[in-house]
Amino acid sequence: MSTVKCLIDVAIKKNWSLFQIDVNNAFLHGELDEEVYMKLPPGLSISSPSSSTPLACKLKKSLYGLRQASRQWYAKLPQALYSKAVYVDDIILTGDDLYEISALKNFLDSEFKIKDLVSPYYFLGIEVNALPDGVILNQRKFTSDLLKEYDCMDVHYIVSPFDLNQKLKADVGDLLPSPKKYRSLVGKLLFLTHTRPDICFSVQHLSQFMQTPRVPHIIVALHLLRYLKGTPDLGLFYSNSTDFSIKAYSDNDWVACPNTRKSVSGFCIFLGDSLVGWKSKKQPMISLSFAEAGYRAISTAVAELVWLSRLLHDLTIDVSFPISIFVTI
């Protein structure tokens, strides 16, 4: 998703036109590499020569519901599309040559039958709202649906996503009778962090207890929903400023996890004044000092910066080196 956000930001800064297209019945275009059989569809009655041998259908092409469906679609699309930002069957096209974009859309339509949605408005669950000085990316509809699903439309909202006095532990509290609900909620909150860096730390903390969630964990998750109730419209603003300078900020929370004594790394990266990348994640090993935890956090940020600089190079954007990283000491 960072690639999509970076692409949109570059297009806004370069004043490129953005187009969204959707492939009709995308998974039906996939070619199967192996023999796949399925039961006869309900209502289809064919007599069998032998009553002891049930009949089955041999598939010639991919179908929705197959485990191979998405993989076969990915294998099919690159044959026709050489420059892409693709997720399943949603495609964003941008560039400074409208003739080439139009020709590419016509070619894709001849190959797959596409639906031209013109400018992106709702892409991968993210709303793209155009303004005179840039765009706002948010997930207002997704947030509203999430609040409805968990009966939080009428709750009183709160102003903080996480209570700092709340110390969650893996073995404190009663086990939830149905952990599936907690796992589903945290998974959806993880998706919401694509445009909500303000809840990134809270969701990262909650995701540590997916294996055996307990009552205190779901209480904190519902606390976060109350925060979302009061902030459904928050998102990311990408301005049309032509500033392509990169700045990064790195921080760490030493021995933050009371269960494992591991530290938490965090970073955010700006392209001009646009936030295009961030992460809050527990470090894979124990750091013996604050300095060691800080170096691990910086290395994570540097790896992301290397990836971003190469992506911008592919988009013909000149990156100024060295890149500044601001850290806490």
N, C-alpha and C positions, 0 to 999 in steps of 0.2 A: 504493500500500500504506500510505502514511502516513495516508490518510483512514480506512482500516479500523482501524488501530491507535488512532487518535484516537477513533473512534467507540466502540470497545470500552472504552477507558479512561473516556470520559464515562459510558457505560452502567454501568460498575462503580461509579464515584463517585456516580452518581445513584441507584444501586440499581434500575436498570431491568432488566427481563427481556430476555434475548438469545435469539433464535430463528434457526435456520439452515434454509433450505429449498433444495431442488435441483429444477430444472425438468427433467422427463423429456424426453429427445430435444429439447433446446432449439433446436438449429439447424434442425430440421425445421419449426419454426413460422415461419421467415422467408419473406416474400413477395418474389419476384423482380421487379425493375424493368425488366429487359431480357431478351431471348431468350437462353437458355442451352441448349446441346445437349451430349449426352454419348454416348460409344460404347455399343453394346448390352452389357449385363452378360454375363459368361461364362455359358454354358449356355442363354441365351435365343436361340432360333433362329426367325427370321422370314424368310420368302421375300420377295425383292425383285422388283418388276416388271422391273427392269433389272439385269442382273448386273454392269453397269459402275458402278452407283451404289450405294454402301454405305448402309445404313440407320443412322439415329441416333435417339436419344430426345430429345424436347423437354421440358424440365423445367417443371412447373407451380409447384413450390415449391422452397425451398432444400434442399440435401442436405449431409451431412457430407462434407468434402473439397473443397467449392467455396471458391474464394478469397473469394467474397462472403458466405460463410455467417455469419461472426461479425458482419460489418457489418449484414446483414439482421436478425439477431437483436437487435442493439442498436437498430435502427430499430423493431422490433416491440414490444419490452418497454416503452419509455417511454409508449406509447399506453395501457398498463394500469397502470403504476406511476409515481406522481408524486413519491415520496420514496424514494430507494433508495441502497444501497451495493452495487454490482453488479460482478461480474467474470465474464464469460462466462455461466454458468448457475448460479453460486453466489450466494445472496442472504442477507444478514444483516438481520434486522428487530429493532428495539428501540424502546422508548418507555415512557411511564408509563400508557398506556391499553391494557390487555390485550384489552378488547372490540374496539377498533379494529384491533389487530393480528390478532385472530382473524378479523374480517370481511375484512381484506385478504388473509389466507391463503386463505380460502374463495373470494374473488373470483379470485385468481391461479390457484387449482386449477380453477375453472370455465373459465378462459381457456387454460391451458397444461398442466394435469395436473402437479402438483408432488409432490415427496416431502418430507414434513415430518420433518426430522431433529431437531426439538426444540432443545435447547441446542447451541451450537457446540462441537464437539470437535476436528474436523479440517477446517480451512477454508483453501483455497488452499495446501495443503502445510504449514500451520502448525497445531500442536497447541495447543489452548486448555484448560489444566488449572485447574479452579476450586479455590480454597482459601478457608478461612473469612475471610481478610483481603484477598482479591483474586484475581487470576488470574496464571498464568505462561504466556507465549507462547514456544514453542520449536519447533525443527524437528529433533527427535531422529530421527524415522523417515527424513527426507530425508538427514540426515547419515549415518546407518547405511547407507542404500542407496548413497550416494556413496562411502563407504569400501569397500563390497563391489565396486562397479563398477571401482574402481582398485586392487583387491587390497591394501588397506591395513588389513585387519582384524587382522592379526597383527603389525603393525609396533610398535616402541616409541614411545610418545608423548613429546612434548617440551612444555615449559612456555611457549614464546614463539611467537606466530604468524609472526614475521619476525625474521631475523637482521640486526641493525642494521649489522653489518660487511659485509654483502653489498651491493655496488653493481652493480645491473643496468644494462646498456647495450644499445642496440638493435643494435649491430654487433659485439658480442663474443661468441664462442662459435660452435659449429657449428649450422647450421640443422637444425631437426627434420625428419626424413624425412616425417612425417605431422603437419602442423600442426593438422589437424582435431581431434585428441585434446586438444591444449592449449586450443584455442578452446572446445571443449565443456566442459572442466573449469572454465575461468574463467567461462563463462556460468553454470554451476551454482553456482559460488561466489558470483557476484553475486546470485543468487536467495537464497542463504543469508544474505546480509547484512541481509535484512529483519528478522531477529531477533538478529543477531550483530554489533553495532557494534564488537566487539573485533577483528574481522577486516576491517573496512571499509577501513582504510588499506592493508593488504597486498593485498587484492583490487583496489583502485583502482590500485596500482602494477603489478600483474601485467597488468591490462587494457590497459596502454599498449603491449604488445608482441604484440597479436593479429595484426597484419599479417604479420610475419616472426618467429615465435617461434623461440628457440634453446634449446640444451641447458641453459644456466644458468637460463633462465626456468622450464622444466618442473621443474628441481630445486627451485627455491624454491616452486613450486606444490605439489609433493609434500611439502615441509617443512610447508606449511600444513595438509595433510591429516593429518600426524602430530600436529599441535597439536589438530586436531578429534578425533582418536582419543581423546585424554585429556579432552576437554571436550564430549561429545556432548549433555549435558543443559543446557548454558548457554542462557539466553534472557532475556526481558524480564519483569519483575514489575510489574504494575499494581495498586496498592493501592486499597482502597475509601475512602481518605481523601477528604474533601470539599474539599480544597485545589485550587482552580483557578487559582492564580497561575502566570504564565508566566515562565520564566527561560531565557536563552540564553547559550551560551558559544561564542566564536569564536577561532580560531587560524589561523596560516598558517606555512608552511615556505618561506622565501624562497629562490628559485633552486634548488629541491629537485631538479628534473629535470636530470641532467647532459647530456642530449641536446639539449634545447631551451632550457635555462636559465629555464624557467617555474616559477612558484611553485605551491604546493598550498594550497588553502583547505579549512578544516574547521570544522564547527559542530555543536552538539547543542542540542536544545530540550527542556525539561522542562515538563510540565503537572503542577503540584504536585511530587510526587517521582517521577513517571512519565516515562520517556524516550520521547517520541513522534516525534521527528524528528532526523535527523543526516545528514551528508554529508561525504565527503572526495573532492575533485575538483581536478584540475589547472586552473589559471586559463587563460583563453583567450589571454592576451597576456602579454608580458614586463613585469614590474614593475621599475623602475629603483632602487627602494629598499625597505627593509623596511617603512617606513610606507605606501608605495603598495600593497604586497602586503596589508598589514593592512586598509587601507580597502576593497580589493576583497573580502576575506574577510568583512568586516562587512556590506557591501552584499548579499552572497549570503545571509547569515543574516537580514538585515532583510526581504528579499523573502519568505523562508519564514515569518517571523513575521507579515507582513501576510496571507499566505494562511491561516495557522493561526487568526488572530484572526477572520477573516471566516467560516471554517468553524465556529468555536465560536459565533459570532453566529447562524448558521443553525440551530445546535443549541440555541438559546435559553440560551446560557451567557454571563453577564456577564463581560467581560474588563476587568481593571483596567489603566488606562494611567497613566503611561508604563510600558513593559516594560523590564526591566533586561537589558543585554547585557554580559557580562563578557569582556574581551579581554586578550590578552597584549601587553605592550609591552617 
